[in-house]
Amino acid sequence: MASPDERGKIPLTPEALEEYRRRLFAEKVKLNNEKDIIDAKKEDLERRERELAEDRRRLEKEADSIAFKMKEMRESAEYERKRLKDDKKYLDKRRKIIERAYAMLETDKESIRSSYADIDRQKKLLKQMRNEKTEQSEALRYEKGLFFRGVNSAVALKKRYKDLMRIYHPDNMCGDKEMIIKIKDEYEAIAESFGLDTSRRA
């Protein structure tokens, strides 16, 4: 039997030593493989951490951009709300002005209708007065033949003259200058027969 070595162990045979070496090498390879796997996983974790950090920074930028856009949208919405409120006030004022204008227009329409009615009444009255003038003129000519026929005194002559001048005076609505001339001519011709001086009348 072999004597023990300095450590008190029994020396191994070459076969056992070779087997032990093979096991050590196999364990070393296994450990190396496991180390490579661990390193690969570590690299993968580091890569994923970098990706997560990059995603986090990207998300933070997007969140900041979204927050800025939301702020702009809120400001724009507030501005639009104020503008719509101002527009509503302006439209309310314009609506009131238009309503007043329509009311004034209706009043003007009534006034115009009333004016047209007055004009129609005046036209009818003027037509009636002209018809009456024509009837009076025709009646005088039919009954008397001439303006002063049948007058038998200077007083009646003057009275008839004044009445005729008042009826046909140009300032009247039914005035007739030609009739005035004819009346004057006939009056002057008849006045001499009653001893009236027509020169003083001029």
mmCIF file of the C-alpha atoms, coordinates in Angstrom:
data_MODEL
# 
_entry.id   MODEL 
# 
loop_
_atom_site.group_PDB 
_atom_site.id 
_atom_site.type_symbol 
_atom_site.label_atom_id 
_atom_site.label_alt_id 
_atom_site.label_comp_id 
_atom_site.label_asym_id 
_atom_site.label_entity_id 
_atom_site.label_seq_id 
_atom_site.pdbx_PDB_ins_code 
_atom_site.Cartn_x 
_atom_site.Cartn_y 
_atom_site.Cartn_z 
_atom_site.occupancy 
_atom_site.B_iso_or_equiv 
_atom_site.pdbx_formal_charge 
_atom_site.auth_seq_id 
_atom_site.auth_comp_id 
_atom_site.auth_asym_id 
_atom_site.auth_atom_id 
_atom_site.pdbx_PDB_model_num 
ATOM 1   C CA . MET A 1 1   ? 0.000    0.000   0.000   1.00 0.00 ? 1   MET A CA 1 
ATOM 2   C CA . ALA A 1 2   ? 1.238    3.481   -0.881  1.00 0.00 ? 2   ALA A CA 1 
ATOM 3   C CA . SER A 1 3   ? 2.332    5.742   1.944   1.00 0.00 ? 3   SER A CA 1 
ATOM 4   C CA . PRO A 1 4   ? 0.395    8.946   2.515   1.00 0.00 ? 4   PRO A CA 1 
ATOM 5   C CA . ASP A 1 5   ? 1.793    12.273  1.139   1.00 0.00 ? 5   ASP A CA 1 
ATOM 6   C CA . GLU A 1 6   ? 2.717    15.369  3.160   1.00 0.00 ? 6   GLU A CA 1 
ATOM 7   C CA . ARG A 1 7   ? -0.938   16.348  3.568   1.00 0.00 ? 7   ARG A CA 1 
ATOM 8   C CA . GLY A 1 8   ? -1.861   12.948  4.779   1.00 0.00 ? 8   GLY A CA 1 
ATOM 9   C CA . LYS A 1 9   ? -3.629   12.014  1.547   1.00 0.00 ? 9   LYS A CA 1 
ATOM 10  C CA . ILE A 1 10  ? -3.287   8.785   -0.293  1.00 0.00 ? 10  ILE A CA 1 
ATOM 11  C CA . PRO A 1 11  ? -1.618   9.336   -3.706  1.00 0.00 ? 11  PRO A CA 1 
ATOM 12  C CA . LEU A 1 12  ? -3.851   8.802   -6.746  1.00 0.00 ? 12  LEU A CA 1 
ATOM 13  C CA . THR A 1 13  ? -3.151   6.370   -9.486  1.00 0.00 ? 13  THR A CA 1 
ATOM 14  C CA . PRO A 1 14  ? -2.464   7.768   -12.969 1.00 0.00 ? 14  PRO A CA 1 
ATOM 15  C CA . GLU A 1 15  ? -5.849   6.593   -14.176 1.00 0.00 ? 15  GLU A CA 1 
ATOM 16  C CA . ALA A 1 16  ? -7.637   8.239   -11.270 1.00 0.00 ? 16  ALA A CA 1 
ATOM 17  C CA . LEU A 1 17  ? -5.619   11.404  -11.724 1.00 0.00 ? 17  LEU A CA 1 
ATOM 18  C CA . GLU A 1 18  ? -6.450   11.485  -15.408 1.00 0.00 ? 18  GLU A CA 1 
ATOM 19  C CA . GLU A 1 19  ? -10.135  10.951  -14.584 1.00 0.00 ? 19  GLU A CA 1 
ATOM 20  C CA . TYR A 1 20  ? -9.931   13.726  -12.022 1.00 0.00 ? 20  TYR A CA 1 
ATOM 21  C CA . ARG A 1 21  ? -8.339   16.021  -14.580 1.00 0.00 ? 21  ARG A CA 1 
ATOM 22  C CA . ARG A 1 22  ? -11.048  15.230  -17.092 1.00 0.00 ? 22  ARG A CA 1 
ATOM 23  C CA . ARG A 1 23  ? -13.717  16.038  -14.511 1.00 0.00 ? 23  ARG A CA 1 
ATOM 24  C CA . LEU A 1 24  ? -11.952  19.320  -13.635 1.00 0.00 ? 24  LEU A CA 1 
ATOM 25  C CA . PHE A 1 25  ? -11.733  20.255  -17.311 1.00 0.00 ? 25  PHE A CA 1 
ATOM 26  C CA . ALA A 1 26  ? -15.404  19.390  -17.807 1.00 0.00 ? 26  ALA A CA 1 
ATOM 27  C CA . GLU A 1 27  ? -16.324  21.483  -14.763 1.00 0.00 ? 27  GLU A CA 1 
ATOM 28  C CA . LYS A 1 28  ? -14.152  24.318  -16.065 1.00 0.00 ? 28  LYS A CA 1 
ATOM 29  C CA . VAL A 1 29  ? -15.862  24.169  -19.479 1.00 0.00 ? 29  VAL A CA 1 
ATOM 30  C CA . LYS A 1 30  ? -19.226  24.082  -17.785 1.00 0.00 ? 30  LYS A CA 1 
ATOM 31  C CA . LEU A 1 31  ? -18.293  27.053  -15.623 1.00 0.00 ? 31  LEU A CA 1 
ATOM 32  C CA . ASN A 1 32  ? -16.998  28.901  -18.691 1.00 0.00 ? 32  ASN A CA 1 
ATOM 33  C CA . ASN A 1 33  ? -20.256  28.167  -20.515 1.00 0.00 ? 33  ASN A CA 1 
ATOM 34  C CA . GLU A 1 34  ? -22.277  29.322  -17.557 1.00 0.00 ? 34  GLU A CA 1 
ATOM 35  C CA . LYS A 1 35  ? -20.065  32.443  -17.321 1.00 0.00 ? 35  LYS A CA 1 
ATOM 36  C CA . ASP A 1 36  ? -20.668  33.144  -21.018 1.00 0.00 ? 36  ASP A CA 1 
ATOM 37  C CA . ILE A 1 37  ? -24.397  32.664  -20.518 1.00 0.00 ? 37  ILE A CA 1 
ATOM 38  C CA . ILE A 1 38  ? -24.309  34.986  -17.489 1.00 0.00 ? 38  ILE A CA 1 
ATOM 39  C CA . ASP A 1 39  ? -22.289  37.572  -19.455 1.00 0.00 ? 39  ASP A CA 1 
ATOM 40  C CA . ALA A 1 40  ? -24.737  37.329  -22.357 1.00 0.00 ? 40  ALA A CA 1 
ATOM 41  C CA . LYS A 1 41  ? -27.672  37.745  -20.009 1.00 0.00 ? 41  LYS A CA 1 
ATOM 42  C CA . LYS A 1 42  ? -25.869  40.664  -18.347 1.00 0.00 ? 42  LYS A CA 1 
ATOM 43  C CA . GLU A 1 43  ? -25.281  42.286  -21.728 1.00 0.00 ? 43  GLU A CA 1 
ATOM 44  C CA . ASP A 1 44  ? -28.897  41.643  -22.647 1.00 0.00 ? 44  ASP A CA 1 
ATOM 45  C CA . LEU A 1 45  ? -30.042  43.222  -19.370 1.00 0.00 ? 45  LEU A CA 1 
ATOM 46  C CA . GLU A 1 46  ? -27.761  46.223  -19.927 1.00 0.00 ? 46  GLU A CA 1 
ATOM 47  C CA . ARG A 1 47  ? -29.080  46.551  -23.468 1.00 0.00 ? 47  ARG A CA 1 
ATOM 48  C CA . ARG A 1 48  ? -32.660  46.364  -22.214 1.00 0.00 ? 48  ARG A CA 1 
ATOM 49  C CA . GLU A 1 49  ? -31.857  48.931  -19.514 1.00 0.00 ? 49  GLU A CA 1 
ATOM 50  C CA . ARG A 1 50  ? -30.438  51.245  -22.183 1.00 0.00 ? 50  ARG A CA 1 
ATOM 51  C CA . GLU A 1 51  ? -33.536  50.695  -24.326 1.00 0.00 ? 51  GLU A CA 1 
ATOM 52  C CA . LEU A 1 52  ? -35.796  51.319  -21.334 1.00 0.00 ? 52  LEU A CA 1 
ATOM 53  C CA . ALA A 1 53  ? -33.845  54.474  -20.487 1.00 0.00 ? 53  ALA A CA 1 
ATOM 54  C CA . GLU A 1 54  ? -34.124  55.611  -24.114 1.00 0.00 ? 54  GLU A CA 1 
ATOM 55  C CA . ASP A 1 55  ? -37.854  54.775  -24.101 1.00 0.00 ? 55  ASP A CA 1 
ATOM 56  C CA . ARG A 1 56  ? -38.213  56.674  -20.842 1.00 0.00 ? 56  ARG A CA 1 
ATOM 57  C CA . ARG A 1 57  ? -36.473  59.734  -22.287 1.00 0.00 ? 57  ARG A CA 1 
ATOM 58  C CA . ARG A 1 58  ? -38.593  59.464  -25.446 1.00 0.00 ? 58  ARG A CA 1 
ATOM 59  C CA . LEU A 1 59  ? -41.773  59.125  -23.392 1.00 0.00 ? 59  LEU A CA 1 
ATOM 60  C CA . GLU A 1 60  ? -40.765  62.084  -21.249 1.00 0.00 ? 60  GLU A CA 1 
ATOM 61  C CA . LYS A 1 61  ? -40.225  64.165  -24.395 1.00 0.00 ? 61  LYS A CA 1 
ATOM 62  C CA . GLU A 1 62  ? -43.572  63.010  -25.770 1.00 0.00 ? 62  GLU A CA 1 
ATOM 63  C CA . ALA A 1 63  ? -45.223  63.779  -22.430 1.00 0.00 ? 63  ALA A CA 1 
ATOM 64  C CA . ASP A 1 64  ? -43.659  67.253  -22.452 1.00 0.00 ? 64  ASP A CA 1 
ATOM 65  C CA . SER A 1 65  ? -44.791  67.760  -26.043 1.00 0.00 ? 65  SER A CA 1 
ATOM 66  C CA . ILE A 1 66  ? -48.290  66.541  -25.204 1.00 0.00 ? 66  ILE A CA 1 
ATOM 67  C CA . ALA A 1 67  ? -48.397  68.779  -22.137 1.00 0.00 ? 67  ALA A CA 1 
ATOM 68  C CA . PHE A 1 68  ? -47.287  71.759  -24.250 1.00 0.00 ? 68  PHE A CA 1 
ATOM 69  C CA . LYS A 1 69  ? -49.869  70.955  -26.906 1.00 0.00 ? 69  LYS A CA 1 
ATOM 70  C CA . MET A 1 70  ? -52.572  70.557  -24.263 1.00 0.00 ? 70  MET A CA 1 
ATOM 71  C CA . LYS A 1 71  ? -51.576  73.935  -22.809 1.00 0.00 ? 71  LYS A CA 1 
ATOM 72  C CA . GLU A 1 72  ? -51.778  75.494  -26.272 1.00 0.00 ? 72  GLU A CA 1 
ATOM 73  C CA . MET A 1 73  ? -55.155  73.804  -26.843 1.00 0.00 ? 73  MET A CA 1 
ATOM 74  C CA . ARG A 1 74  ? -56.467  75.091  -23.498 1.00 0.00 ? 74  ARG A CA 1 
ATOM 75  C CA . GLU A 1 75  ? -55.245  78.602  -24.314 1.00 0.00 ? 75  GLU A CA 1 
ATOM 76  C CA . SER A 1 76  ? -56.741  78.377  -27.795 1.00 0.00 ? 76  SER A CA 1 
ATOM 77  C CA . ALA A 1 77  ? -60.027  77.069  -26.375 1.00 0.00 ? 77  ALA A CA 1 
ATOM 78  C CA . GLU A 1 78  ? -60.088  79.898  -23.834 1.00 0.00 ? 78  GLU A CA 1 
ATOM 79  C CA . TYR A 1 79  ? -59.398  82.434  -26.592 1.00 0.00 ? 79  TYR A CA 1 
ATOM 80  C CA . GLU A 1 80  ? -62.135  80.935  -28.773 1.00 0.00 ? 80  GLU A CA 1 
ATOM 81  C CA . ARG A 1 81  ? -64.540  80.967  -25.838 1.00 0.00 ? 81  ARG A CA 1 
ATOM 82  C CA . LYS A 1 82  ? -63.834  84.649  -25.192 1.00 0.00 ? 82  LYS A CA 1 
ATOM 83  C CA . ARG A 1 83  ? -64.100  85.437  -28.907 1.00 0.00 ? 83  ARG A CA 1 
ATOM 84  C CA . LEU A 1 84  ? -67.402  83.576  -29.181 1.00 0.00 ? 84  LEU A CA 1 
ATOM 85  C CA . LYS A 1 85  ? -68.640  85.409  -26.111 1.00 0.00 ? 85  LYS A CA 1 
ATOM 86  C CA . ASP A 1 86  ? -67.661  88.743  -27.673 1.00 0.00 ? 86  ASP A CA 1 
ATOM 87  C CA . ASP A 1 87  ? -69.240  87.680  -30.973 1.00 0.00 ? 87  ASP A CA 1 
ATOM 88  C CA . LYS A 1 88  ? -72.424  86.733  -29.127 1.00 0.00 ? 88  LYS A CA 1 
ATOM 89  C CA . LYS A 1 89  ? -72.528  90.150  -27.465 1.00 0.00 ? 89  LYS A CA 1 
ATOM 90  C CA . TYR A 1 90  ? -71.929  91.839  -30.824 1.00 0.00 ? 90  TYR A CA 1 
ATOM 91  C CA . LEU A 1 91  ? -74.610  89.725  -32.513 1.00 0.00 ? 91  LEU A CA 1 
ATOM 92  C CA . ASP A 1 92  ? -77.049  90.491  -29.696 1.00 0.00 ? 92  ASP A CA 1 
ATOM 93  C CA . LYS A 1 93  ? -76.409  94.213  -30.187 1.00 0.00 ? 93  LYS A CA 1 
ATOM 94  C CA . ARG A 1 94  ? -76.844  93.884  -33.942 1.00 0.00 ? 94  ARG A CA 1 
ATOM 95  C CA . ARG A 1 95  ? -80.037  91.871  -33.429 1.00 0.00 ? 95  ARG A CA 1 
ATOM 96  C CA . LYS A 1 96  ? -81.438  94.580  -31.170 1.00 0.00 ? 96  LYS A CA 1 
ATOM 97  C CA . ILE A 1 97  ? -80.471  97.259  -33.698 1.00 0.00 ? 97  ILE A CA 1 
ATOM 98  C CA . ILE A 1 98  ? -82.130  95.276  -36.487 1.00 0.00 ? 98  ILE A CA 1 
ATOM 99  C CA . GLU A 1 99  ? -85.247  94.770  -34.380 1.00 0.00 ? 99  GLU A CA 1 
ATOM 100 C CA . ARG A 1 100 ? -85.404  98.527  -33.717 1.00 0.00 ? 100 ARG A CA 1 
ATOM 101 C CA . ALA A 1 101 ? -84.838  99.167  -37.422 1.00 0.00 ? 101 ALA A CA 1 
ATOM 102 C CA . TYR A 1 102 ? -87.679  96.784  -38.309 1.00 0.00 ? 102 TYR A CA 1 
ATOM 103 C CA . ALA A 1 103 ? -89.917  98.502  -35.776 1.00 0.00 ? 103 ALA A CA 1 
ATOM 104 C CA . MET A 1 104 ? -89.023  101.895 -37.257 1.00 0.00 ? 104 MET A CA 1 
ATOM 105 C CA . LEU A 1 105 ? -89.614  100.454 -40.722 1.00 0.00 ? 105 LEU A CA 1 
ATOM 106 C CA . GLU A 1 106 ? -93.065  99.261  -39.715 1.00 0.00 ? 106 GLU A CA 1 
ATOM 107 C CA . THR A 1 107 ? -93.779  102.714 -38.271 1.00 0.00 ? 107 THR A CA 1 
ATOM 108 C CA . ASP A 1 108 ? -92.555  104.293 -41.503 1.00 0.00 ? 108 ASP A CA 1 
ATOM 109 C CA . LYS A 1 109 ? -94.737  101.894 -43.482 1.00 0.00 ? 109 LYS A CA 1 
ATOM 110 C CA . GLU A 1 110 ? -97.767  102.944 -41.454 1.00 0.00 ? 110 GLU A CA 1 
ATOM 111 C CA . SER A 1 111 ? -96.806  106.593 -41.936 1.00 0.00 ? 111 SER A CA 1 
ATOM 112 C CA . ILE A 1 112 ? -96.374  106.042 -45.677 1.00 0.00 ? 112 ILE A CA 1 
ATOM 113 C CA . ARG A 1 113 ? -99.722  104.261 -45.872 1.00 0.00 ? 113 ARG A CA 1 
ATOM 114 C CA . SER A 1 114 ? -101.294 107.153 -44.009 1.00 0.00 ? 114 SER A CA 1 
ATOM 115 C CA . SER A 1 115 ? -99.560  109.630 -46.335 1.00 0.00 ? 115 SER A CA 1 
ATOM 116 C CA . TYR A 1 116 ? -100.774 107.717 -49.383 1.00 0.00 ? 116 TYR A CA 1 
ATOM 117 C CA . ALA A 1 117 ? -104.255 107.717 -47.929 1.00 0.00 ? 117 ALA A CA 1 
ATOM 118 C CA . ASP A 1 118 ? -104.019 111.490 -47.370 1.00 0.00 ? 118 ASP A CA 1 
ATOM 119 C CA . ILE A 1 119 ? -102.745 111.957 -50.926 1.00 0.00 ? 119 ILE A CA 1 
ATOM 120 C CA . ASP A 1 120 ? -105.615 109.855 -52.257 1.00 0.00 ? 120 ASP A CA 1 
ATOM 121 C CA . ARG A 1 121 ? -108.075 111.910 -50.234 1.00 0.00 ? 121 ARG A CA 1 
ATOM 122 C CA . GLN A 1 122 ? -106.508 115.132 -51.498 1.00 0.00 ? 122 GLN A CA 1 
ATOM 123 C CA . LYS A 1 123 ? -106.608 113.823 -55.070 1.00 0.00 ? 123 LYS A CA 1 
ATOM 124 C CA . LYS A 1 124 ? -110.267 112.930 -54.658 1.00 0.00 ? 124 LYS A CA 1 
ATOM 125 C CA . LEU A 1 125 ? -110.954 116.318 -53.087 1.00 0.00 ? 125 LEU A CA 1 
ATOM 126 C CA . LEU A 1 126 ? -109.077 118.104 -55.888 1.00 0.00 ? 126 LEU A CA 1 
ATOM 127 C CA . LYS A 1 127 ? -110.935 116.092 -58.495 1.00 0.00 ? 127 LYS A CA 1 
ATOM 128 C CA . GLN A 1 128 ? -114.205 116.853 -56.753 1.00 0.00 ? 128 GLN A CA 1 
ATOM 129 C CA . MET A 1 129 ? -113.337 120.573 -56.592 1.00 0.00 ? 129 MET A CA 1 
ATOM 130 C CA . ARG A 1 130 ? -112.384 120.587 -60.255 1.00 0.00 ? 130 ARG A CA 1 
ATOM 131 C CA . ASN A 1 131 ? -115.603 118.824 -61.121 1.00 0.00 ? 131 ASN A CA 1 
ATOM 132 C CA . GLU A 1 132 ? -117.518 121.326 -59.010 1.00 0.00 ? 132 GLU A CA 1 
ATOM 133 C CA . LYS A 1 133 ? -115.671 124.211 -60.715 1.00 0.00 ? 133 LYS A CA 1 
ATOM 134 C CA . THR A 1 134 ? -116.448 122.750 -64.101 1.00 0.00 ? 134 THR A CA 1 
ATOM 135 C CA . GLU A 1 135 ? -120.069 122.234 -63.099 1.00 0.00 ? 135 GLU A CA 1 
ATOM 136 C CA . GLN A 1 136 ? -120.272 125.773 -61.722 1.00 0.00 ? 136 GLN A CA 1 
ATOM 137 C CA . SER A 1 137 ? -118.669 127.207 -64.841 1.00 0.00 ? 137 SER A CA 1 
ATOM 138 C CA . GLU A 1 138 ? -120.908 125.213 -67.106 1.00 0.00 ? 138 GLU A CA 1 
ATOM 139 C CA . ALA A 1 139 ? -123.925 126.096 -64.997 1.00 0.00 ? 139 ALA A CA 1 
ATOM 140 C CA . LEU A 1 140 ? -123.090 129.800 -65.190 1.00 0.00 ? 140 LEU A CA 1 
ATOM 141 C CA . ARG A 1 141 ? -122.593 129.641 -68.917 1.00 0.00 ? 141 ARG A CA 1 
ATOM 142 C CA . TYR A 1 142 ? -125.706 127.548 -69.392 1.00 0.00 ? 142 TYR A CA 1 
ATOM 143 C CA . GLU A 1 143 ? -127.964 129.644 -67.195 1.00 0.00 ? 143 GLU A CA 1 
ATOM 144 C CA . LYS A 1 144 ? -126.594 133.125 -67.846 1.00 0.00 ? 144 LYS A CA 1 
ATOM 145 C CA . GLY A 1 145 ? -124.791 132.681 -71.137 1.00 0.00 ? 145 GLY A CA 1 
ATOM 146 C CA . LEU A 1 146 ? -122.269 135.340 -70.049 1.00 0.00 ? 146 LEU A CA 1 
ATOM 147 C CA . PHE A 1 147 ? -120.734 136.026 -66.631 1.00 0.00 ? 147 PHE A CA 1 
ATOM 148 C CA . PHE A 1 148 ? -122.779 139.133 -65.848 1.00 0.00 ? 148 PHE A CA 1 
ATOM 149 C CA . ARG A 1 149 ? -125.998 138.490 -67.757 1.00 0.00 ? 149 ARG A CA 1 
ATOM 150 C CA . GLY A 1 150 ? -129.030 139.349 -65.716 1.00 0.00 ? 150 GLY A CA 1 
ATOM 151 C CA . VAL A 1 151 ? -127.202 141.861 -63.498 1.00 0.00 ? 151 VAL A CA 1 
ATOM 152 C CA . ASN A 1 152 ? -129.375 144.981 -63.189 1.00 0.00 ? 152 ASN A CA 1 
ATOM 153 C CA . SER A 1 153 ? -127.439 147.203 -60.771 1.00 0.00 ? 153 SER A CA 1 
ATOM 154 C CA . ALA A 1 154 ? -123.936 148.406 -60.011 1.00 0.00 ? 154 ALA A CA 1 
ATOM 155 C CA . VAL A 1 155 ? -124.035 146.761 -56.560 1.00 0.00 ? 155 VAL A CA 1 
ATOM 156 C CA . ALA A 1 156 ? -124.997 143.399 -58.057 1.00 0.00 ? 156 ALA A CA 1 
ATOM 157 C CA . LEU A 1 157 ? -122.332 143.838 -60.717 1.00 0.00 ? 157 LEU A CA 1 
ATOM 158 C CA . LYS A 1 158 ? -119.595 144.448 -58.124 1.00 0.00 ? 158 LYS A CA 1 
ATOM 159 C CA . LYS A 1 159 ? -120.812 141.543 -56.014 1.00 0.00 ? 159 LYS A CA 1 
ATOM 160 C CA . ARG A 1 160 ? -120.859 139.203 -59.014 1.00 0.00 ? 160 ARG A CA 1 
ATOM 161 C CA . TYR A 1 161 ? -117.360 140.387 -60.007 1.00 0.00 ? 161 TYR A CA 1 
ATOM 162 C CA . LYS A 1 162 ? -115.916 139.764 -56.536 1.00 0.00 ? 162 LYS A CA 1 
ATOM 163 C CA . ASP A 1 163 ? -117.508 136.323 -56.366 1.00 0.00 ? 163 ASP A CA 1 
ATOM 164 C CA . LEU A 1 164 ? -116.137 135.338 -59.768 1.00 0.00 ? 164 LEU A CA 1 
ATOM 165 C CA . MET A 1 165 ? -112.666 136.701 -58.974 1.00 0.00 ? 165 MET A CA 1 
ATOM 166 C CA . ARG A 1 166 ? -112.634 134.736 -55.716 1.00 0.00 ? 166 ARG A CA 1 
ATOM 167 C CA . ILE A 1 167 ? -113.633 131.519 -57.478 1.00 0.00 ? 167 ILE A CA 1 
ATOM 168 C CA . TYR A 1 168 ? -111.114 131.762 -60.341 1.00 0.00 ? 168 TYR A CA 1 
ATOM 169 C CA . HIS A 1 169 ? -108.260 133.495 -58.538 1.00 0.00 ? 169 HIS A CA 1 
ATOM 170 C CA . PRO A 1 170 ? -104.868 131.887 -59.444 1.00 0.00 ? 170 PRO A CA 1 
ATOM 171 C CA . ASP A 1 171 ? -103.998 131.365 -55.779 1.00 0.00 ? 171 ASP A CA 1 
ATOM 172 C CA . ASN A 1 172 ? -106.920 128.972 -55.367 1.00 0.00 ? 172 ASN A CA 1 
ATOM 173 C CA . MET A 1 173 ? -106.673 125.320 -56.155 1.00 0.00 ? 173 MET A CA 1 
ATOM 174 C CA . CYS A 1 174 ? -109.229 125.751 -58.923 1.00 0.00 ? 174 CYS A CA 1 
ATOM 175 C CA . GLY A 1 175 ? -107.741 129.005 -60.246 1.00 0.00 ? 175 GLY A CA 1 
ATOM 176 C CA . ASP A 1 176 ? -107.832 129.819 -63.939 1.00 0.00 ? 176 ASP A CA 1 
ATOM 177 C CA . LYS A 1 177 ? -105.918 132.783 -65.384 1.00 0.00 ? 177 LYS A CA 1 
ATOM 178 C CA . GLU A 1 178 ? -107.756 132.696 -68.689 1.00 0.00 ? 178 GLU A CA 1 
ATOM 179 C CA . MET A 1 179 ? -111.085 132.917 -66.942 1.00 0.00 ? 179 MET A CA 1 
ATOM 180 C CA . ILE A 1 180 ? -109.801 135.863 -64.868 1.00 0.00 ? 180 ILE A CA 1 
ATOM 181 C CA . ILE A 1 181 ? -108.885 137.734 -68.067 1.00 0.00 ? 181 ILE A CA 1 
ATOM 182 C CA . LYS A 1 182 ? -112.281 137.040 -69.611 1.00 0.00 ? 182 LYS A CA 1 
ATOM 183 C CA . ILE A 1 183 ? -114.089 138.150 -66.431 1.00 0.00 ? 183 ILE A CA 1 
ATOM 184 C CA . LYS A 1 184 ? -112.082 141.367 -66.244 1.00 0.00 ? 184 LYS A CA 1 
ATOM 185 C CA . ASP A 1 185 ? -112.726 142.184 -69.901 1.00 0.00 ? 185 ASP A CA 1 
ATOM 186 C CA . GLU A 1 186 ? -116.438 141.568 -69.561 1.00 0.00 ? 186 GLU A CA 1 
ATOM 187 C CA . TYR A 1 187 ? -116.616 143.489 -66.272 1.00 0.00 ? 187 TYR A CA 1 
ATOM 188 C CA . GLU A 1 188 ? -114.912 146.521 -67.748 1.00 0.00 ? 188 GLU A CA 1 
ATOM 189 C CA . ALA A 1 189 ? -117.258 146.451 -70.738 1.00 0.00 ? 189 ALA A CA 1 
ATOM 190 C CA . ILE A 1 190 ? -120.399 146.218 -68.554 1.00 0.00 ? 190 ILE A CA 1 
ATOM 191 C CA . ALA A 1 191 ? -119.177 148.579 -65.786 1.00 0.00 ? 191 ALA A CA 1 
ATOM 192 C CA . GLU A 1 192 ? -119.340 151.580 -68.135 1.00 0.00 ? 192 GLU A CA 1 
ATOM 193 C CA . SER A 1 193 ? -123.054 151.028 -68.675 1.00 0.00 ? 193 SER A CA 1 
ATOM 194 C CA . PHE A 1 194 ? -123.571 151.355 -64.891 1.00 0.00 ? 194 PHE A CA 1 
ATOM 195 C CA . GLY A 1 195 ? -121.376 154.461 -64.664 1.00 0.00 ? 195 GLY A CA 1 
ATOM 196 C CA . LEU A 1 196 ? -118.537 152.748 -62.788 1.00 0.00 ? 196 LEU A CA 1 
ATOM 197 C CA . ASP A 1 197 ? -114.963 153.973 -63.204 1.00 0.00 ? 197 ASP A CA 1 
ATOM 198 C CA . THR A 1 198 ? -112.760 150.888 -63.807 1.00 0.00 ? 198 THR A CA 1 
ATOM 199 C CA . SER A 1 199 ? -109.557 152.932 -64.051 1.00 0.00 ? 199 SER A CA 1 
ATOM 200 C CA . ARG A 1 200 ? -109.465 153.413 -60.250 1.00 0.00 ? 200 ARG A CA 1 
ATOM 201 C CA . ARG A 1 201 ? -109.673 149.685 -59.733 1.00 0.00 ? 201 ARG A CA 1 
ATOM 202 C CA . ALA A 1 202 ? -106.389 149.237 -61.580 1.00 0.00 ? 202 ALA A CA 1 
# 
